[in-house]
């Protein structure tokens, strides 16, 4: 659970935006995966 929380905290909106500049699909999928991880660990 601690690792999941750390992953959620590391992936900030700034990082997502940078990733989206190069590959919007990956940014969307990564955001969805992190949100799913957040939801399963709370």
C-alpha positions in Angstrom: 0.0 0.0 0.0 2.9 2.4 0.8 4.4 1.7 -2.7 1.1 2.5 -4.4 0.8 5.7 -2.4 4.3 6.7 -3.4 3.6 6.1 -7.1 0.5 8.2 -6.9 2.4 11.0 -5.2 5.2 10.9 -7.7 3.1 11.2 -10.8 2.1 14.9 -10.7 0.0 16.8 -13.1 3.2 18.4 -14.4 4.6 15.0 -15.3 1.4 13.9 -17.0 1.4 17.1 -19.1 5.0 16.5 -20.1 4.3 12.9 -21.1 1.2 14.1 -23.0 3.2 16.4 -25.1 5.0 13.5 -26.6 2.3 10.8 -26.4 -1.2 11.7 -25.3 -2.4 8.1 -25.3 0.3 7.0 -22.9 -0.4 10.0 -20.6 -4.1 9.0 -20.6 -3.5 5.4 -19.9 -1.0 6.2 -17.2 -3.4 8.6 -15.5 -6.1 6.0 -15.6 -3.8 3.3 -14.1 -2.7 5.6 -11.3 -6.3 6.5 -10.5 -7.2 2.8 -10.5 -4.3 2.1 -8.2 -5.4 4.9 -5.9 -8.9 3.6 -5.8 -7.9 0.0 -5.0 -5.6 1.0 -2.1 -7.9 3.4 -0.3 
